[in-house]
Amino acid sequence: MTWLTATAPGATEFDRVFGLRPALYDDFQNFLSLFWSLRPIDPVILELCRRRVAQLLGGGAVPPIGQGSTGVSEAPPEKIAALEQWREAVAFSEGERACLAFVEKFVLQPHGVTDEDAAAVREHLSDKEMVAFTEALAVFDGFTRFRIILGIEGDD
Amino acid sequence: MAASPRIAPPAVAGGDAVQSSPLAHQPELLHAFLRLYGTLWSHGVVDHPTKEIARIRNARITDCGY
């Protein structure tokens, strides 16, 4: 539970904390929902990376705001179940594996991302998709840390 | 860190440093991000100098050269 003494109304703890700044939260929700409604990258990769960032940081994942309203299904359950052991798992495609390797460096060692790492992802993503992918990682990384720092526990 | 951007901006990019960056490959996302970022800077209870110090300090800690 968050250590903040004041919270706003809301269905989830993430809502109640971020809702303390309603104009900012409205803009955040509008921005985040575009990743599902516009489908700028494969929604399965998006969902795997949203969850993987949270695993790496040891916090709750950024809520998939807008995901449910698009009718886009989440990643297959077998991939979600195998996500922590993705290197050994056979469930993942080559593109998903390149993206998951990139996620790990993005979160844990961003200056360690080499041109070879980027090229491995770009074998599977166009320039447009690469921009959306990296933006999504920035949001997932930043707002998973937001959850951790403010004590917003669990997944919403 | 790469010596130069790994993705070139789109040919039709224009405007300021952000709007003419590779982020312009996703104009709808960029527009929504700029709205969010604008609200962050122009509204709220944290004073402007504190936000600016945090912005610069974050860039230095993460050794961001852009």
Backbone of each chain as ProteinMPNN parsed JSONL, in Angstrom:
{"seq_chain_A": "MTWLTATAPGATEFDRVFGLRPALYDDFQNFLSLFWSLRPIDPVILELCRRRVAQLLGGGAVPPIGQGSTGVSEAPPEKIAALEQWREAVAFSEGERACLAFVEKFVLQPHGVTDEDAAAVREHLSDKEMVAFTEALAVFDGFTRFRIILGIEGDD", "coords_chain_A": {"N_chain_A": [[0.847, -1.197, 0.0], [0.449, 2.254, -0.711], [2.554, 4.803, 0.712], [1.762, 7.376, 0.732], [-0.171, 9.982, 2.199], [-2.476, 11.114, 1.289], [-4.98, 10.364, -1.075], [-6.636, 10.07, -4.263], [-10.036, 9.557, -5.468], [-10.734, 6.325, -6.941], [-10.584, 3.251, -8.846], [-8.421, 1.53, -8.642], [-5.254, 1.209, -6.914], [-3.252, 2.467, -8.282], [-4.771, 4.277, -9.801], [-5.724, 5.834, -7.697], [-3.473, 7.047, -6.633], [-2.066, 8.296, -8.844], [-4.173, 9.784, -9.658], [-4.146, 11.967, -8.016], [-3.03, 14.003, -9.392], [-4.913, 15.048, -11.552], [-5.12, 16.166, -14.215], [-2.686, 15.519, -15.357], [-2.789, 12.754, -15.152], [-4.934, 12.167, -16.827], [-3.834, 12.861, -19.328], [-1.743, 11.044, -19.395], [-3.12, 8.594, -19.463], [-4.422, 8.849, -21.916], [-2.206, 8.884, -23.619], [-0.939, 6.382, -23.085], [-2.943, 4.555, -23.808], [-2.925, 4.649, -26.547], [-0.988, 2.905, -27.414], [-2.234, 0.499, -27.511], [-4.6, 0.956, -28.938], [-3.841, 2.048, -31.437], [-2.121, 0.161, -32.303], [0.782, 0.224, -32.805], [2.894, -1.467, -32.57], [3.329, -5.045, -32.471], [0.818, -6.372, -30.454], [1.233, -8.551, -28.787], [3.998, -8.644, -28.326], [4.163, -6.162, -27.07], [2.675, -6.649, -24.716], [4.146, -8.729, -23.519], [6.525, -7.396, -23.012], [5.703, -5.346, -21.309], [5.069, -6.807, -19.03], [7.534, -8.051, -18.562], [9.324, -5.985, -17.974], [8.382, -5.21, -15.459], [8.922, -7.55, -14.026], [11.727, -7.529, -14.056], [12.332, -5.239, -12.599], [11.133, -5.772, -10.24], [8.622, -4.929, -9.366], [5.119, -3.875, -9.46], [3.378, -4.172, -12.567], [2.979, -1.63, -15.089], [-0.298, -0.466, -15.493], [-2.335, -1.888, -18.069], [-3.633, 0.272, -19.618], [-6.402, 0.917, -21.595], [-6.102, -1.389, -23.048], [-8.087, -3.388, -22.76], [-10.317, -2.258, -23.973], [-9.927, -2.403, -26.644], [-10.288, -4.872, -27.679], [-8.171, -6.389, -28.247], [-6.378, -9.245, -27.652], [-4.489, -10.411, -24.836], [-1.058, -11.549, -24.446], [-0.455, -15.023, -25.222], [-1.328, -17.404, -22.677], [0.641, -19.378, -22.157], [2.998, -18.201, -22.906], [3.16, -16.06, -21.148], [3.41, -17.449, -18.769], [5.903, -18.586, -19.099], [7.618, -16.489, -19.119], [9.611, -15.462, -17.331], [11.616, -17.3, -17.678], [12.419, -17.018, -20.32], [14.628, -17.339, -21.996], [15.269, -20.026, -22.043], [12.902, -21.148, -22.807], [10.719, -22.561, -25.282], [8.596, -21.355, -26.379], [8.685, -18.866, -27.52], [8.968, -16.627, -30.315], [11.564, -15.817, -32.751], [11.639, -13.039, -33.127], [10.315, -12.122, -30.831], [12.132, -12.988, -28.927], [14.394, -11.461, -29.52], [13.402, -8.949, -28.879], [12.878, -9.269, -26.132], [15.442, -9.678, -25.118], [16.499, -7.179, -25.659], [14.891, -5.618, -23.99], [15.863, -6.35, -21.475], [18.441, -5.223, -21.371], [17.748, -2.569, -21.763], [16.405, -1.919, -19.391], [18.198, -2.678, -17.332], [20.814, -2.073, -18.063], [21.285, 0.296, -19.79], [23.285, 1.7, -21.244], [24.665, -0.354, -22.2], [23.466, -1.328, -24.428], [24.1, -2.367, -27.555], [25.049, -1.63, -31.011], [24.677, -3.996, -32.309], [22.782, -5.281, -30.716], [20.6, -3.591, -31.145], [20.34, -3.941, -33.885], [19.56, -6.595, -34.013], [16.951, -6.496, -33.074], [15.866, -4.859, -35.009], [15.79, -6.476, -37.188], [13.329, -7.497, -37.077], [11.524, -5.484, -36.594], [10.208, -2.523, -38.057], [11.453, 0.883, -38.716], [9.469, 2.638, -37.751], [8.091, 0.938, -36.012], [10.135, 0.355, -34.257], [10.592, 2.791, -32.992], [8.138, 3.108, -31.635], [8.233, 0.847, -30.011], [10.477, 1.377, -28.363], [9.614, 3.714, -27.115], [7.44, 2.656, -25.707], [8.791, 0.967, -23.928], [10.13, 2.882, -22.431], [7.997, 4.115, -21.119], [6.945, 1.934, -19.672], [9.148, 1.23, -18.071], [9.671, 3.647, -16.666], [7.231, 4.126, -15.302], [6.823, 1.804, -13.907], [8.85, 2.089, -12.068], [7.839, 4.386, -10.86], [5.632, 3.26, -9.546], [6.986, 1.593, -7.736], [8.533, 3.394, -6.179], [6.546, 4.98, -4.996], [5.217, 3.111, -3.58], [3.109, 1.611, -4.636], [1.516, -1.192, -4.698], [1.483, -4.559, -6.132], [-0.336, -5.791, -9.07], [-2.529, -4.037, -11.192]], "CA_chain_A": [[0.0, 0.0, 0.0], [1.251, 3.48, -0.8], [2.818, 5.535, 1.948], [1.191, 8.718, 0.652], [-1.271, 10.134, 3.155], [-3.679, 11.525, 0.57], [-5.201, 9.727, -2.37], [-7.835, 10.497, -4.98], [-10.931, 8.431, -5.737], [-10.322, 5.509, -8.078], [-10.831, 1.819, -8.69], [-7.179, 0.84, -8.312], [-4.332, 2.068, -6.163], [-2.578, 3.297, -9.291], [-5.703, 5.388, -10.058], [-5.875, 6.696, -6.518], [-2.255, 7.832, -6.474], [-1.856, 9.169, -10.006], [-5.326, 10.687, -9.703], [-3.875, 13.202, -7.272], [-2.745, 15.002, -10.424], [-5.885, 14.556, -12.55], [-4.846, 16.568, -15.603], [-1.541, 14.728, -15.81], [-3.216, 11.361, -15.302], [-5.743, 12.093, -18.056], [-2.929, 12.853, -20.483], [-1.011, 9.773, -19.366], [-4.014, 7.527, -19.932], [-4.617, 9.027, -23.358], [-0.966, 8.484, -24.284], [-0.701, 4.943, -22.948], [-3.962, 3.773, -24.516], [-2.626, 4.617, -27.981], [-0.153, 1.744, -27.735], [-3.111, -0.624, -27.84], [-5.621, 1.289, -29.932], [-3.223, 2.268, -32.751], [-1.316, -1.032, -32.603], [2.03, 0.599, -33.491], [3.72, -2.684, -32.578], [2.601, -6.282, -32.179], [0.336, -6.308, -29.069], [1.808, -9.636, -27.972], [5.31, -8.138, -27.881], [3.9, -5.08, -26.112], [2.246, -7.219, -23.442], [5.278, -9.456, -22.929], [7.517, -6.429, -22.52], [5.108, -4.677, -20.137], [5.223, -7.707, -17.881], [8.939, -8.365, -18.32], [9.92, -4.829, -17.288], [7.996, -5.298, -14.039], [9.691, -8.654, -13.42], [13.128, -7.125, -13.896], [12.432, -4.199, -11.57], [10.588, -6.264, -8.98], [7.461, -4.129, -8.98], [3.905, -4.131, -10.221], [3.443, -3.682, -13.945], [2.16, -0.482, -15.479], [-1.598, -0.973, -15.945], [-2.508, -1.85, -19.54], [-4.767, 1.183, -19.835], [-6.873, 0.906, -22.962], [-5.95, -2.695, -23.684], [-9.353, -4.118, -22.769], [-11.325, -1.628, -24.819], [-9.61, -2.573, -28.06], [-10.573, -6.225, -28.107], [-6.922, -7.081, -28.541], [-6.104, -10.187, -26.577], [-3.156, -10.379, -24.266], [-0.177, -12.613, -24.914], [-0.936, -16.35, -24.844], [-0.966, -17.761, -21.289], [1.87, -20.172, -22.056], [4.132, -17.271, -23.002], [3.226, -15.311, -19.886], [3.903, -18.364, -17.737], [7.317, -18.886, -19.345], [8.331, -15.236, -19.384], [10.829, -15.295, -16.523], [12.627, -18.219, -18.216], [12.218, -16.951, -21.764], [15.811, -17.777, -22.758], [15.232, -21.481, -22.179], [11.58, -21.583, -23.271], [10.572, -22.72, -26.733], [7.324, -20.744, -26.781], [8.856, -17.523, -28.079], [9.504, -16.496, -31.673], [12.862, -15.131, -32.807], [11.405, -11.614, -32.917], [10.025, -11.913, -29.404], [13.369, -13.204, -28.17], [15.243, -10.276, -29.715], [12.803, -7.851, -28.107], [13.05, -9.523, -24.693], [16.853, -9.412, -24.801], [16.632, -5.712, -25.681], [14.234, -5.123, -22.772], [16.717, -6.558, -20.304], [19.483, -4.195, -21.356], [17.093, -1.261, -21.613], [16.071, -1.697, -17.979], [19.278, -2.935, -16.382], [22.13, -1.622, -18.51], [20.959, 0.968, -21.058], [24.462, 2.044, -22.037], [25.195, -1.602, -22.743], [22.78, -1.67, -25.682], [25.038, -2.184, -28.665], [24.444, -1.577, -32.341], [24.274, -5.37, -32.649], [21.51, -5.517, -30.02], [19.561, -2.85, -31.858], [20.156, -4.561, -35.205], [18.824, -7.851, -33.833], [15.527, -6.149, -32.988], [15.429, -4.261, -36.273], [15.491, -7.534, -38.169], [11.922, -7.867, -36.921], [10.702, -4.281, -36.475], [10.537, -1.379, -38.918], [11.823, 2.085, -37.966], [8.284, 3.115, -37.028], [7.826, 0.029, -34.887], [11.237, 0.473, -33.295], [10.336, 4.001, -32.204], [7.032, 2.815, -30.711], [8.728, -0.149, -29.049], [11.355, 2.037, -27.39], [8.761, 4.592, -26.315], [6.674, 1.821, -24.771], [9.708, 0.544, -22.866], [10.382, 4.035, -21.56], [6.816, 4.281, -20.258], [6.861, 0.799, -18.741], [10.255, 1.349, -17.125], [9.495, 4.816, -15.813], [6.063, 4.067, -14.428], [7.028, 0.726, -12.934], [9.627, 2.737, -11.0], [6.858, 5.258, -10.181], [4.891, 2.386, -8.619], [7.881, 1.111, -6.672], [8.917, 4.505, -5.311], [5.389, 5.446, -4.233], [4.641, 2.003, -2.817], [1.858, 1.116, -5.234], [1.837, -2.622, -4.757], [0.711, -5.496, -6.94], [-0.743, -5.444, -10.426], [-3.933, -3.617, -11.285]], "C_chain_A": [[0.887, 1.254, 0.0], [1.424, 4.161, 0.559], [2.314, 6.967, 1.876], [-0.006, 8.823, 1.594], [-2.57, 10.54, 2.476], [-3.787, 10.743, -0.728], [-6.49, 10.269, -2.969], [-8.795, 9.309, -5.095], [-10.424, 7.618, -6.93], [-10.489, 4.037, -7.786], [-9.591, 1.065, -8.247], [-6.264, 1.779, -7.539], [-3.553, 2.973, -7.109], [-3.459, 4.512, -9.616], [-5.708, 6.369, -8.898], [-4.638, 7.564, -6.268], [-2.077, 8.801, -7.649], [-3.003, 10.175, -10.133], [-5.177, 11.927, -8.853], [-3.495, 14.344, -8.217], [-3.63, 14.691, -11.628], [-5.59, 14.957, -13.993], [-3.698, 15.744, -16.177], [-1.946, 13.279, -16.04], [-4.093, 11.192, -16.542], [-4.842, 12.011, -19.282], [-2.135, 11.549, -20.549], [-1.879, 8.638, -19.912], [-4.25, 7.629, -21.435], [-3.393, 8.549, -24.134], [-0.813, 6.963, -24.252], [-1.704, 4.123, -23.766], [-3.687, 3.685, -26.013], [-1.778, 3.403, -28.358], [-1.0, 0.513, -28.038], [-4.09, -0.267, -28.953], [-5.032, 1.48, -31.328], [-2.446, 1.042, -33.226], [-0.019, -0.674, -33.346], [3.08, -0.506, -33.466], [2.826, -3.86, -32.231], [2.137, -6.262, -30.711], [0.845, -7.445, -28.188], [3.184, -9.216, -27.449], [5.118, -7.051, -26.829], [3.566, -5.653, -24.736], [3.387, -7.982, -22.76], [6.279, -8.473, -22.32], [6.987, -5.658, -21.32], [5.33, -5.527, -18.89], [6.691, -7.962, -17.551], [9.655, -7.21, -17.606], [9.611, -4.905, -15.795], [8.752, -6.423, -13.335], [11.116, -8.214, -13.128], [13.303, -6.117, -12.764], [11.873, -4.652, -10.225], [9.435, -5.43, -8.461], [6.233, -4.555, -9.752], [4.014, -3.522, -11.606], [2.596, -2.433, -14.123], [0.817, -1.017, -15.973], [-1.734, -0.877, -17.467], [-3.72, -1.007, -19.906], [-5.134, 1.202, -21.313], [-6.802, -0.444, -23.635], [-7.296, -3.397, -23.832], [-10.373, -3.56, -23.732], [-11.095, -1.875, -26.301], [-9.979, -3.958, -28.578], [-9.33, -7.006, -28.458], [-6.584, -7.99, -27.37], [-4.686, -10.001, -26.06], [-2.317, -11.482, -24.893], [-0.721, -13.969, -24.472], [-0.464, -16.737, -23.45], [0.344, -18.528, -21.182], [3.112, -19.288, -22.171], [4.271, -16.466, -21.712], [3.818, -16.203, -18.792], [5.402, -18.607, -17.87], [8.191, -17.638, -19.381], [9.625, -15.073, -18.581], [11.965, -16.189, -17.023], [12.612, -18.193, -19.739], [13.421, -17.46, -22.559], [15.789, -19.278, -23.004], [13.931, -21.975, -22.816], [11.517, -21.638, -24.797], [9.363, -21.968, -27.269], [7.503, -19.452, -27.579], [9.464, -17.545, -29.478], [10.866, -15.805, -31.627], [12.697, -13.629, -32.57], [11.12, -11.295, -31.459], [11.294, -12.063, -28.572], [14.311, -11.998, -28.324], [14.712, -9.102, -28.894], [13.023, -8.057, -26.609], [14.506, -9.323, -24.264], [17.107, -7.907, -24.734], [16.035, -5.11, -24.414], [15.17, -5.24, -21.58], [17.83, -5.517, -20.244], [18.892, -2.805, -21.164], [16.884, -0.95, -20.142], [17.312, -1.731, -17.093], [20.602, -2.3, -16.771], [21.982, -0.843, -19.825], [22.165, 1.368, -21.9], [25.12, 0.801, -22.622], [24.494, -2.054, -24.01], [23.721, -1.347, -26.838], [24.3, -2.037, -29.989], [23.975, -2.97, -32.77], [22.948, -5.728, -31.966], [20.36, -4.842, -30.765], [19.28, -3.497, -33.221], [19.364, -5.858, -35.095], [17.322, -7.59, -33.737], [15.033, -5.648, -34.34], [15.302, -5.275, -37.401], [14.01, -7.859, -38.169], [10.986, -6.664, -36.863], [11.172, -3.222, -37.463], [10.992, -0.196, -38.06], [10.649, 2.593, -37.141], [7.995, 2.238, -35.809], [8.905, 0.139, -33.814], [11.058, 1.699, -32.406], [9.223, 3.731, -31.186], [7.465, 1.838, -29.629], [9.562, 0.522, -27.963], [10.575, 3.017, -26.52], [7.979, 3.786, -25.285], [7.569, 1.359, -23.624], [9.985, 1.682, -21.898], [9.209, 4.26, -20.602], [6.749, 3.155, -19.224], [7.951, 0.896, -17.666], [10.004, 2.5, -16.142], [8.347, 4.664, -14.833], [6.014, 2.794, -13.593], [7.843, 1.272, -11.774], [8.732, 3.682, -10.191], [6.077, 4.437, -9.151], [5.764, 1.984, -7.438], [8.165, 2.225, -5.674], [7.75, 4.959, -4.436], [4.677, 4.31, -3.499], [3.308, 1.513, -3.339], [2.071, -0.358, -5.538], [0.98, -3.369, -5.771], [0.477, -5.027, -8.359], [-2.2, -5.039, -10.407], [-4.606, -4.345, -12.436]], "O_chain_A": [[1.939, 1.287, 0.638], [0.552, 4.097, 1.426], [2.422, 7.706, 2.855], [-0.761, 7.865, 1.761], [-3.65, 10.333, 3.029], [-2.784, 10.494, -1.397], [-7.322, 10.85, -2.272], [-8.398, 8.172, -4.842], [-9.767, 8.156, -7.82], [-10.532, 3.62, -6.628], [-9.699, 0.059, -7.545], [-6.476, 2.992, -7.514], [-3.237, 4.113, -6.769], [-2.966, 5.637, -9.697], [-5.697, 7.583, -9.096], [-4.745, 8.677, -5.753], [-1.952, 10.008, -7.441], [-2.821, 11.276, -10.652], [-5.989, 12.848, -8.95], [-3.629, 15.516, -7.865], [-3.156, 14.133, -12.617], [-5.795, 14.155, -14.905], [-3.735, 15.327, -17.334], [-1.505, 12.648, -17.001], [-4.0, 10.176, -17.231], [-5.063, 11.187, -20.169], [-1.887, 11.018, -21.632], [-1.425, 7.827, -20.719], [-4.275, 6.619, -22.139], [-3.517, 7.897, -25.171], [-0.584, 6.337, -25.287], [-1.339, 3.103, -24.351], [-4.153, 2.76, -26.678], [-1.842, 2.927, -29.492], [-0.555, -0.403, -28.729], [-4.378, -1.097, -29.815], [-5.669, 1.107, -32.313], [-2.152, 0.908, -34.413], [0.243, -1.226, -34.415], [4.036, -0.486, -34.242], [1.704, -3.686, -31.755], [2.97, -6.148, -29.812], [0.882, -7.308, -26.966], [3.495, -9.411, -26.274], [5.824, -7.021, -25.821], [4.1, -5.208, -23.72], [3.562, -7.879, -21.546], [6.809, -8.709, -21.235], [7.749, -5.348, -20.404], [5.727, -5.026, -17.838], [7.05, -8.076, -16.379], [10.494, -7.441, -16.735], [10.494, -4.686, -14.965], [9.172, -6.273, -12.187], [11.648, -8.503, -12.056], [14.308, -6.143, -12.054], [12.1, -4.01, -9.2], [9.289, -5.245, -7.253], [6.281, -5.462, -10.582], [4.659, -2.491, -11.798], [1.624, -2.213, -13.4], [0.791, -1.935, -16.793], [-1.3, 0.102, -18.075], [-4.708, -1.514, -20.437], [-4.294, 1.467, -22.173], [-7.392, -0.629, -24.7], [-7.611, -3.936, -24.893], [-11.206, -4.299, -24.255], [-11.965, -1.589, -27.123], [-9.98, -4.189, -29.787], [-9.411, -8.148, -28.912], [-6.516, -7.541, -26.226], [-3.808, -9.499, -26.762], [-2.783, -12.241, -25.744], [-1.387, -14.052, -23.44], [0.669, -16.438, -23.073], [1.084, -18.349, -20.215], [4.155, -19.598, -21.596], [5.384, -16.222, -21.246], [4.632, -15.751, -17.987], [6.092, -18.811, -16.871], [9.389, -17.732, -19.648], [10.625, -14.592, -19.113], [13.139, -15.878, -16.818], [12.774, -19.231, -20.379], [13.259, -17.959, -23.673], [16.238, -19.748, -24.049], [13.872, -23.101, -23.31], [12.174, -20.865, -25.496], [9.129, -21.944, -28.477], [6.569, -18.998, -28.241], [10.34, -18.353, -29.788], [11.269, -15.274, -30.592], [13.519, -13.014, -31.891], [11.627, -10.311, -30.92], [11.493, -11.325, -27.608], [14.946, -11.576, -27.358], [15.483, -8.356, -28.29], [13.324, -7.1, -25.896], [14.765, -8.846, -23.159], [17.834, -7.426, -23.865], [16.613, -4.193, -23.83], [15.257, -4.321, -20.765], [18.127, -4.989, -19.172], [19.475, -1.965, -20.48], [17.157, 0.164, -19.696], [17.457, -0.898, -16.198], [21.43, -2.018, -15.905], [22.494, -1.273, -20.858], [22.089, 1.376, -23.128], [26.029, 0.901, -23.446], [24.882, -3.057, -24.608], [24.085, -0.192, -27.058], [23.097, -2.283, -30.083], [22.996, -3.104, -33.504], [22.097, -6.392, -32.558], [19.302, -5.432, -30.983], [18.13, -3.587, -33.652], [18.582, -6.184, -35.987], [16.517, -8.365, -34.254], [13.923, -5.969, -34.764], [14.76, -4.959, -38.46], [13.488, -8.424, -39.131], [9.78, -6.81, -37.061], [12.37, -3.043, -37.681], [10.93, -0.255, -36.832], [10.81, 2.938, -35.97], [7.695, 2.735, -34.724], [8.626, 0.031, -32.62], [11.339, 1.651, -31.208], [9.351, 4.084, -30.014], [7.099, 1.991, -28.464], [9.369, 0.259, -26.776], [10.843, 3.138, -25.324], [7.87, 4.188, -24.126], [7.143, 1.361, -22.469], [10.065, 1.471, -20.688], [9.406, 4.558, -19.424], [6.522, 3.406, -18.041], [7.687, 0.666, -16.486], [10.118, 2.324, -14.929], [8.472, 5.029, -13.664], [5.226, 2.718, -12.65], [7.562, 0.956, -10.618], [8.86, 3.762, -8.97], [5.886, 4.877, -8.017], [5.332, 2.029, -6.286], [8.052, 2.024, -4.465], [7.944, 5.285, -3.265], [3.645, 4.531, -2.865], [2.468, 1.049, -2.568], [2.727, -0.717, -6.516], [-0.074, -2.903, -6.204], [1.014, -4.009, -8.795], [-3.009, -5.627, -9.691], [-5.792, -4.137, -12.689]]}, "seq_chain_B": "MAASPRIAPPAVAGGDAVQSSPLAHQPELLHAFLRLYGTLWSHGVVDHPTKEIARIRNARITDCGY", "coords_chain_B": {"N_chain_B": [[26.787, 4.24, -25.376], [25.332, 5.026, -28.484], [27.094, 6.655, -31.125], [25.695, 8.208, -32.849], [22.232, 8.846, -33.718], [20.336, 5.845, -33.926], [18.223, 5.509, -35.541], [17.069, 7.26, -38.276], [15.421, 10.454, -38.578], [12.076, 10.849, -39.971], [11.641, 11.823, -43.409], [9.915, 13.959, -43.776], [9.886, 15.316, -41.457], [9.639, 18.068, -39.164], [9.768, 21.258, -37.438], [10.575, 21.654, -33.949], [13.431, 20.45, -31.958], [12.551, 18.067, -30.867], [10.269, 17.414, -32.381], [11.404, 17.041, -34.839], [12.812, 14.788, -34.6], [13.621, 11.207, -34.47], [11.304, 10.391, -33.155], [9.198, 11.399, -34.565], [8.433, 9.473, -36.328], [6.242, 8.277, -35.308], [3.661, 9.923, -35.279], [1.143, 10.263, -33.942], [1.583, 9.182, -31.421], [3.651, 10.858, -30.628], [2.367, 13.341, -30.546], [0.525, 12.927, -28.46], [2.301, 12.402, -26.392], [3.66, 14.852, -26.202], [1.599, 16.47, -25.338], [1.141, 15.384, -22.797], [3.66, 15.874, -21.664], [3.736, 18.625, -21.8], [1.697, 19.292, -20.011], [2.881, 18.345, -17.706], [4.929, 20.215, -17.378], [3.625, 22.682, -17.321], [1.579, 22.72, -15.471], [0.585, 22.031, -12.066], [2.014, 21.386, -8.763], [4.66, 21.476, -8.137], [7.464, 23.561, -8.197], [8.862, 25.368, -11.005], [11.776, 25.679, -11.212], [12.639, 23.496, -9.631], [11.678, 21.299, -11.062], [13.24, 21.621, -13.358], [15.838, 21.287, -12.382], [15.648, 18.599, -11.626], [15.235, 17.434, -14.118], [17.656, 17.969, -15.48], [19.489, 16.788, -13.743], [18.707, 14.133, -13.838], [19.394, 13.515, -16.481], [22.155, 13.738, -16.339], [22.884, 11.794, -14.443], [22.14, 9.5, -15.784], [23.817, 9.713, -17.842], [23.144, 10.87, -20.295], [23.686, 12.014, -23.421], [22.262, 13.368, -25.306]], "CA_chain_B": [[25.824, 5.022, -26.132], [25.655, 5.138, -29.896], [27.653, 7.97, -31.465], [24.678, 8.942, -33.597], [20.946, 8.156, -33.599], [20.269, 4.579, -34.669], [17.12, 5.632, -36.494], [17.004, 8.616, -38.839], [14.063, 11.009, -38.563], [11.416, 10.754, -41.282], [12.024, 12.903, -44.332], [8.992, 15.099, -43.707], [9.888, 15.881, -40.108], [9.875, 19.502, -39.077], [9.522, 21.79, -36.113], [11.692, 21.779, -33.015], [14.351, 19.317, -31.867], [11.794, 16.839, -30.59], [9.368, 17.109, -33.496], [12.185, 16.639, -36.014], [13.612, 13.641, -34.181], [13.003, 9.936, -34.871], [9.97, 10.243, -32.562], [8.214, 11.79, -35.571], [7.946, 8.279, -37.036], [4.952, 7.914, -34.713], [3.127, 11.26, -34.988], [0.061, 10.278, -32.945], [2.209, 8.988, -30.116], [4.41, 12.061, -30.299], [1.416, 14.4, -30.17], [-0.006, 12.619, -27.119], [3.396, 12.567, -25.433], [3.926, 16.277, -26.003], [0.512, 17.003, -24.505], [1.462, 14.937, -21.439], [4.875, 16.559, -21.203], [3.358, 20.018, -21.61], [0.961, 19.378, -18.738], [3.873, 18.164, -16.639], [5.707, 21.435, -17.187], [2.844, 23.916, -17.18], [0.607, 22.599, -14.396], [1.035, 21.264, -10.922], [2.367, 22.028, -7.494], [6.12, 21.538, -8.012], [7.901, 24.768, -8.886], [9.585, 25.152, -12.256], [13.211, 25.4, -11.022], [12.847, 22.14, -9.11], [11.503, 20.384, -12.192], [14.37, 21.747, -14.267], [16.981, 20.622, -11.731], [15.42, 17.152, -11.719], [15.426, 17.038, -15.531], [19.085, 17.988, -15.809], [20.188, 15.801, -12.91], [18.374, 12.812, -14.394], [20.191, 13.319, -17.695], [23.56, 13.538, -15.972], [23.043, 10.496, -13.778], [22.021, 8.45, -16.79], [24.842, 9.988, -18.85], [22.472, 11.083, -21.575], [24.38, 13.065, -24.153], [21.444, 14.005, -26.347]], "C_chain_B": [[26.263, 5.124, -27.585], [26.154, 6.552, -30.206], [26.656, 8.832, -32.225], [23.357, 8.183, -33.45], [20.898, 6.897, -34.467], [19.153, 4.587, -35.689], [17.08, 7.073, -36.98], [15.579, 9.136, -38.729], [13.417, 10.855, -39.935], [11.7, 11.99, -42.124], [11.152, 14.131, -44.178], [8.986, 15.742, -42.328], [10.166, 17.374, -40.141], [9.647, 19.968, -37.663], [10.763, 21.795, -35.26], [12.495, 20.48, -32.93], [13.63, 18.001, -31.601], [10.968, 16.443, -31.811], [10.111, 16.721, -34.771], [13.112, 15.477, -35.677], [12.98, 12.351, -34.703], [11.628, 9.702, -34.249], [8.87, 10.596, -33.565], [7.768, 10.619, -36.446], [6.582, 7.836, -36.516], [4.245, 9.215, -34.315], [2.008, 11.28, -33.95], [0.621, 10.092, -31.543], [2.959, 10.247, -29.687], [3.484, 13.175, -29.83], [0.893, 14.168, -28.758], [1.076, 12.781, -26.056], [3.651, 14.044, -25.154], [2.83, 16.944, -25.176], [0.77, 16.652, -23.037], [2.637, 15.731, -20.873], [4.579, 18.04, -20.958], [2.597, 20.218, -20.311], [1.915, 19.251, -17.566], [4.6, 19.472, -16.333], [4.856, 22.635, -16.835], [1.808, 23.863, -16.07], [1.276, 21.947, -13.191], [1.524, 22.095, -9.765], [3.871, 22.094, -7.267], [6.615, 22.737, -8.817], [8.82, 24.432, -10.06], [11.08, 24.885, -12.048], [13.48, 23.995, -10.504], [12.678, 21.103, -10.214], [12.718, 20.421, -13.115], [15.623, 21.094, -13.673], [16.841, 19.109, -11.844], [15.672, 16.653, -13.147], [16.913, 16.945, -15.865], [19.842, 16.923, -15.015], [19.932, 14.375, -13.415], [19.237, 12.519, -15.621], [21.652, 13.051, -17.349], [23.786, 12.198, -15.318], [23.007, 9.368, -14.798], [22.99, 8.664, -17.951], [24.237, 10.112, -20.234], [23.108, 12.268, -22.272], [23.541, 13.776, -25.176], [20.774, 15.243, -25.811]], "O_chain_B": [[27.45, 5.291, -27.868], [25.686, 7.525, -29.615], [26.772, 10.058, -32.234], [23.36, 7.004, -33.097], [21.368, 6.897, -35.605], [19.136, 3.762, -36.603], [17.058, 8.002, -36.172], [14.629, 8.355, -38.781], [14.112, 10.742, -40.945], [11.967, 13.069, -41.595], [11.612, 15.245, -44.429], [8.167, 16.621, -42.059], [10.844, 17.875, -41.038], [9.361, 19.161, -36.778], [11.876, 21.924, -35.769], [12.283, 19.545, -33.702], [14.06, 16.945, -32.066], [10.967, 15.282, -32.222], [9.521, 16.138, -35.681], [14.081, 15.219, -36.39], [11.913, 12.394, -35.317], [10.856, 8.892, -34.764], [7.735, 10.14, -33.425], [6.825, 10.757, -37.225], [5.856, 7.11, -37.195], [4.233, 9.571, -33.137], [1.928, 12.217, -33.155], [0.193, 10.754, -30.598], [2.905, 10.648, -28.524], [3.767, 13.865, -28.85], [0.824, 15.097, -27.954], [0.801, 13.244, -24.949], [3.837, 14.441, -24.004], [3.096, 17.869, -24.409], [0.639, 17.497, -22.151], [2.595, 16.198, -19.735], [5.107, 18.637, -20.02], [2.822, 21.193, -19.595], [1.784, 19.951, -16.562], [4.855, 19.794, -15.172], [5.316, 23.524, -16.118], [1.206, 24.891, -15.758], [2.371, 21.393, -13.284], [1.464, 23.324, -9.776], [4.318, 22.708, -6.298], [6.238, 22.912, -9.976], [9.456, 23.38, -10.105], [11.614, 23.952, -12.649], [14.46, 23.368, -10.907], [13.443, 20.142, -10.293], [13.173, 19.383, -13.595], [16.376, 20.426, -14.382], [17.818, 18.416, -12.129], [16.249, 15.585, -13.35], [17.368, 15.966, -16.457], [20.722, 16.244, -15.546], [20.827, 13.531, -13.416], [19.748, 11.41, -15.78], [22.307, 12.231, -17.992], [24.777, 11.527, -15.605], [23.754, 8.397, -14.687], [22.991, 7.904, -18.919], [24.735, 9.548, -21.208], [23.07, 13.391, -21.77], [24.022, 14.685, -25.852], [20.044, 15.915, -26.54]]}, "name": "protein", "num_of_chains": 2, "seq": "MTWLTATAPGATEFDRVFGLRPALYDDFQNFLSLFWSLRPIDPVILELCRRRVAQLLGGGAVPPIGQGSTGVSEAPPEKIAALEQWREAVAFSEGERACLAFVEKFVLQPHGVTDEDAAAVREHLSDKEMVAFTEALAVFDGFTRFRIILGIEGDDMAASPRIAPPAVAGGDAVQSSPLAHQPELLHAFLRLYGTLWSHGVVDHPTKEIARIRNARITDCGY"}
